[in-house]
Amino acid sequence: MGASRRGVDMGPSAMRVAGLEERLEALGHQVTDGGNILVDIAETQAAGSQNARYLKQIAETCTRTAAAVVKTLEEGMTPLVLGGDHSLAVGSVSGVSEFYRRQGRKIGVLWIDAHSDINTPETSPSGNVHGMPLAALLGLGPDLLGNIYGFSPKIAPENTVIIGVRDIDAAERANIRRAGIAEVYTMRDIDERGMRTVMEEALRAAGSDTSGYHVSLDMDWIDPEDAPGVGTPVRGGATYREAHLAMEIIADHGGMVSFEIVEVNPVIDEHNRTADLAVELACSAFGKKIL
């Protein structure tokens, strides 16, 4: 519901078909498929305000997602959330943040995306809520998303890192400064400094004085040549090997407490290539090595 282009609702099925569970089990992990979170069908619902379409329904879905994430962590397991559009990150991050807040601790976030997703209803040029989740999590609004579990913000700006952005609205630039996000790495930073340096700095920031970090991976971060099945493709993204290297460094670091992959859209994919790559990257993040 957070995107203007339909099809991402089939992303989880595409990743299951690509063998996500079997491939993680082959690495030695115990995997439980918790099934799908209930999501209303857009065509049966009133869109509401054009500044934030389906906001009420998205907030309800994110609340259900947050509860499932909390339950998973309480059971001693690592949540792996499959999207869907990126608005679901409000649910997954809210759940992780709530779980650690109960222990008096906080988390960091790695936001790996072509876009910064830090619009609000007041600044969004499209009214699509998948462009607002990071704003909600940082307490910029909309309140209906930001106040799940009755507290806001869910994450601190000094522990929030954006990696790989290359398509940012003017209003989002202002919101990034307003939020006080310490670390934003554009594709130019990756080009000039290399993925290893960027990831090591990012992990230090996300992990500083936290219990670990949530990894939010939008598949449009990767160049459309390798990941064509995404709703908002932008040329000039991470290469196949750069993406794997980033995930391998995350696995080596050992501080990941939860992980999500979003924006896989099988309707515009080529022979399930993007879903298959998403599964490969998840495996790298969960410890698969070349040797």
N, C-alpha and C positions, 0 to 999 in steps of 0.2 A: 504493500500500500504506500510505501514511502517513495516509490519511483514512478515516473511517468510512463515508462515502458514495461509492459507485462512480460512475465516469463521467469523472473527470479524465484517465484514460488516453487519452481521445479528444480532449483539448484541443489537442494539436499538430496533429492532422488538421484540426480545425475552423479553426485559424488558417491552415493551408495553403490550405484551401478558400476562406477569406476573402481570399486573394491576397497573403499576406505577401511572398513572394519577388518577385512582379511589382511590387508597390508600392514595395519598397525599391530595386529596380533602376531604377524610374522616377525615383528621387532621384539616380541616378548611382552607386549602390553596386554592386560586384561581389558576388554572393551565391552561395554554395555550400551546398546542403542536405546536411548530413552524415548524414541518415537518423535513425532512432530508436535510442536506447540500449536494450539488452536489459533488460527488466524481467520478473521472474517473475509469473505469474498468481496472484493472491491465493488463489483457490479451490483451487489445487493445492498450496499450501504450509501448513506448520504455523505458526500465528501466534506461538507462543512465549509469553513473559511478557505478561500482560495489562497490565502497567505500560508496555510499549513494544512493541506488536504489530508483528511482521515486522521487528524491528530488524536481524537478521542479513541478511535479503534487501535491506533498504533500504541498509545499509552497502555491500553488494556493488554495488548499482546506482549509488550515489554514487561509489564508487571508479572504476567504468567512466566515469561522467560526468566526473569530475575528469581522467582521462587524455585524454578527448576535448577538454576545454577547454584543457589544456596543449598538445596537438598543434595546436589552432587558433591559439593565441597564438604558438607557434613558427613557424607559417606566415605570421605577420604579419597575421593577420585578427582581427576583433573577434568574440568568441563571443556568440551570441544563443541562449539556451537556452529551450526551450518546455516548460512543464509541462502535465500532471502536478501532483501536490500539492507543497506548499512544502518537504517534506523534501529534495527534489532540490537545494535551495540549498546543502546541505552539500557536495554534489559539485561544483557550479559554483564556489563560493567557494574550496573547497579547491584546485581546479585553478588558479585565478587567483593565489591566495596562494602556491602552490608555484612557479609560473612566476616570480614576482617575487622570491621568497625566494632562488632560485638566483642572482639578481643582487644580493643583499644589500639588497633594497628591500621595502617593505610596501605594502599597499593599504587603502583605506577601504571602507565599505559603507553604502549608503542602503537601509534596510529600510522599504519603503513598503507599509503593511499595516494592516488594521483590528485585527490582533492582534499582540502582541509576540513570539510564538513562542519564548518563553524558558523554557518548562517543562523539567523533567528527568523521568526515570522516577519519581523519588521525589516529585515535586510534581504531576505531571499528573493531572487529574481524569478524563481520558478514556482515556489510554494510546495516543492517536494521535500518531505520531511527527512529523506535520506541525506539531505545536505545540512542537517541540523544536529545530529546526535552529539558531536563533540561539544558544541555550544551548550547543549542541555546538561551534559555531564560536568562541565566546568561552571555551571551556575548562571549562565547568560540567558537561559530560557530556551524554549517555552517551559513554564512552570509545570505544566501537566506531565511533561517528561522528566524534568529535572528533580521533581520532588517525590519520586518513587521511594518508599520506605520512610518518607517524612523528613529527609535531610538533604541538604544541598550545600556546596558542590559534592560530587561523588569522588572527584580526584583533584589533586593539587596541581597547579600549573607548572611548578618546578619539577614535578615527576611525570609530566606529560610531554611526549616526544612525537613529532610528526616527521615521517620519513618518506621521501620520494615524491613530494608534491610538485606539480607542474601546471596546474590549472586552478587559480585562486581568484575569486571575485574581489573587487576593490573593497567592498564592505567587509569581506572576510579578513583582508589584511588589517583593517581597523580592529576587528574583533580579536584577532590573534594578539595584537598589542594590548587591547583592553583586558584580555584574559591574563596576560602576563606569562604566556607559554615561553619557557626558557630556551627550548631547543626545537628548531624547525629546520629540517634538512631538505633542500630542494634537489631535483635531479642534477642541477649544476654542481651542488656540493658533492654528490656521488661521483659525477664525472671527474671533478677536479681532485678529490681527495681519496676516492676509492671506497668501496662498500665496507671493507674491514674497519677502516678508521671511523667512518660514520656510525657503524653499528656498535663499536666498542664505546664510543662517547655516548651514544643513545642509551645503551644498557646501563652505563654508570648513572646517568641522570634518572632513568626510570626506577632504578634499584636503590637510589640513595635514601636511606632511612625509611625503607618500605619493606613489606613482607614478600615482595616480588612484584611482578607486573603481568598485566593482561596484554596479549598480543591481538590486535584487531587488523586482520589482513584483508584488504579490498583487492580483488583480483584485477581491477583496472590499474593498479600500481604497475603491473607488468605490461610491457609493450604489447600492443594489439597483434603484432606479428606472432607472438607466442600465446597470447590469451585473447582470442577474438570474441569469445562469448561473454561479453560484459555490456551493461546497459549504457555506460558513458565512457567509451574508449577515448584515450588521448595518446597521440603519437609521442614517442620519445621516452618510454618507460623503461623500467629495469629489464635487463635481459634474462634469459632462462637461467644462466649460471649465476648472475648477480642475485637473483631471487633465491636460488638454492643456498648460496653462500650466506645470505642474511639469515635464513632459517637454521642453517648448520651452526652459525655463531650463537644464535639464541639457545640452541640445544646445548652447546658447549658451556655456556654461561650458567645454566641451571637455575635461573630465577623465575622462569615462566610459571605462573599459577593457573592460567586459563588461556584459551586460544579460540579464535573464531575466524572463519573464512566466509566472506560475503560477496554478493553481486555476481555469482555464477549464473548466467542466463542461457540455458540450453536451446532456447528458441532461435537465438542468433549465433550459436556456436557451430563449429565445424567438426563433425564426428566425435563430439564429446571431448575435444582437445582441452578445453579450459577446465572442465571438471577433472579430467585426468591429471592435469598439471596441479590443480588445487590439492588433489590427494597426494601427489608426489611431495609438494611443499609441506603439507601437514606431516608426512612421514619424516622429512628432514628436520622439522621443528621438534619432533618427538624422538629424535635420536638416530635416524638412519644415516649411515656414513658410507662413503665410497669404498673405504678399505677398513 
